[in-house]
Amino acid sequence: MKSNKFVETMLSLMFLHGIYLSIFCGMEFIVVPATYLTLAYGIFKRSKVARYLTLIVLLLHLLINISTLGFVYFPVSSDKLIGASQVFEVEFDHVRFLAEIIPPTIIASVLFIFLMLPKVVRGYRNNA
């Protein structure tokens, strides 16, 4: 099914992004590629549970990324925190930060919307 291939491809991109985060940002991000690889395998096997788990994980991913953007660029108390300079241990790089946050946020939102489409839901019901 074409929709399965699209979902698998997008989840694979999220998996690759998780590998990048694990290598360049710290091994505490290893849960990201493990999660997306597991979800991609579940979608490949046409599991309804994997589809719903994927929706939940993508929603959490979107909420975390949006709140991270808000926290870094619009801190709650501007007199105590001056942007991201107080948040990160190393010197803050705006370009790298946006490159690490914006693409997976876009992929997650497209994938979330795609999985919510009724046609895809019907396809899962018919093929399961």
N, C-alpha and C positions, 0 to 999 in steps of 0.2 A: 504494500500500500504506500502511495506517495507521501501521505501525511506522516507515516511512521518514519520514513527516511529523513524527512525534514526535521522531525523532532530528535531523532538519533544524531543527526549531524550537528544541530545546535547544542545538544547536551554534550557532544564530543568537544565542541569548541569551549564550553564551560569547563570541561575536564582539563583541556590544555591550559586554559587560563589558571586553573587551580595548581597545575604543575609549575607554571611560571611563578605564582605566588609562593609556593612551597620552596622553590629554589632561591628566589631573590628577596623575599620578604620574611621568611622564617618558616621553620618546620611546623609551627602550630597551625599553619594553613593546610596541612596534609589532609585534613578532613574534607576539604572542598573537592579535590579530585576524586577521592574515594566515594563521596556522596554522588557526584554527577556520573561517575562510571557505573555505579550501582543502578542509578535511575535509568541511564541509557540502556543497560542490559535488561531492566524490567520492561521498558518500552519496546525493546526488540522482541521480547517474549510475549508482547501484547497483554501485559498484566494490567487489570483495572486498578489494582492497588498501587502499582507503580505510577500510573497516570495521576491519581489523586495525590500521592506523595510528592510527585513532581510539581503539581500546582502549589502545594503547601510550601515546599522548599523554595520555589521561585518567588512566591509572595514574600517569604522571609528574606530572601536575598535582596529583593527590591527594597523592602523596608529598611534593611540594614544599610544598603548603599546610599539610599536617599538621606537617612539620618546622619550617615558619615559625612556626606557632602554638606549638610546643614550645620553639623557641629564644627567642621573645619573652617567653612567660609563665613558662618554666622554664629559665633560662639554665644552661649547664653549670657555670660557676664563678660562684656568686652573689656572692662577695666582689670579683670583678673587674668583673662586669656587674650592674647593678641594673635588671633588666627590660629594657624597650625604650628607656629613656632614653639609653643609650649606643649603641644600634644606629642610630637614626634621626637625621638631621641637623637636622630641624625638631622642634618639640615634639610628642611622641607623643600621639595622640588615640585612645583605646581604642575609641570608638564607630565612628570612621571606619575604623580598622584592621579591626575585626570585620565592618563592612559590606562591606569590600573582599575579605575572605577567606572568610567563612562562606557567602554565597549561591553563589559559583562552586564551592565545595567540595561543597555539597549537590547542585547541578546535575550536577557531574562524577560524583559517586558514583551518583546515580540513573541517569544515562546509561550509566555503566560496567556497572551491574547489568543494565539493560535490554538492552544489546548482548550480554551474556553468556547471556541466556535462550535455551534450545534452540529455542523456537518462532521466534524472530527469525532464528536461524541457518538453520533449515530454509527460512524465507521467502526468504532471500538465495540459497540453493542452488536453489530452485525457479524464481526469477525471473531468475537470471543466465544 
